[in-house]
């Protein structure tokens, strides 16, 4: 069974879905368009878990579902597209990446440390009831 390999494409506009904090109290929201791969999501998740510990909960709202291909080193041009080596997710402006359920001080500290691991500019957003 074979699947067609994706093309990179462009990201335009703002996020229409997934732009509100729904489940928990705080959310980490992107301020720029871009790509985020599985390793970056995982490293941000690890930092969030270390800061929050057992005082709160985390939901990851993005899932890398687009394959990225790469040709091996020193291979000549032609011979088709390279093999899949990683997965990534296209992020539009305003998309909520993570949701946190914890105190305000812990959420701010967790946000600051996890923002270093992400390739995009992000902000902490509070849910309005």
HELIX and SHEET records of a PDB file:
HELIX    1   1 UNK A   38  UNK A   52  1                                  15    
HELIX    2   2 UNK A  104  UNK A  115  1                                  12    
SHEET    1   A 4 UNK A  57  UNK A  60  0                                        
SHEET    2   A 4 UNK A  96  UNK A 101 -1                                        
SHEET    3   A 4 UNK A  26  UNK A  30 -1                                        
SHEET    4   A 4 UNK A 122  UNK A 126 -1                                        
SHEET    1   B 3 UNK A  34  UNK A  37  0                                        
SHEET    2   B 3 UNK A  83  UNK A  91 -1                                        
SHEET    3   B 3 UNK A  66  UNK A  70 -1                                        
END                                                                             
